[in-house]
């Protein structure tokens, strides 16, 4: 009888292959570079400490790391007094900024750190979205989950997630085409 042996790759290779995906997913939720870098560092420290318990027969490395990332984001929002669809203190919509007396055209410290025009435009589009919308985009494009996987994570139906994603993408197009950006 032949047993199937699954080789586990060294953690430094996991880090190199998964870092960009984790960073994008976290940044899309927080829209703050410093907090994102701190949280991504914490995610990889947790993953490194737990790597000896990782079982490739149960899940792929990316699925396992996605779960750690999602849990870290939930923990972050819980610690900052925000859970489930509430806007975090670090990631506010443009409407919330205006309500709090911030000028829409005022200098945004985060955008000045972005190097290219495309990253700046993406940041401005994301700032106009609700937290729930950024979460779905983060799961789809940051963590590269399928609609089915997203539906399982958010407790929804796959078709509903697909329809929401289409509406969010259309909203992003409208924002990008507007004179605001």
Number of C-alpha atoms within 10 A of each C-alpha: 3 4 5 7 8 9 7 13 10 9 15 10 10 17 15 9 12 17 16 14 18 26 20 18 27 27 23 25 27 26 21 18 16 12 15 21 14 10 21 23 14 15 23 21 12 15 20 16 10 11 17 10 9 16 13 15 9 9 11 12 18 17 16 16 25 22 14 19 24 19 13 18 21 15 14 17 20 13 10 12 12 15 15 11 13 14 19 19 11 12 22 19 16 19 14 14 14 11 10 9 8 13 12 12 7 7 10 11 9 13 18 10 12 14 9 10 10 10 13 17 16 14 18 20 19 24 21 18 20 20 22 14 20 23 22 24 22 21 24 17 15 21 26 18 19 15 21 14 17 22 18 13 13 12 10 13 14 16 12 12 21 16 12 14 17 12 13 18 14 12 16 18 12 12 18 15 10 9 7 10 11
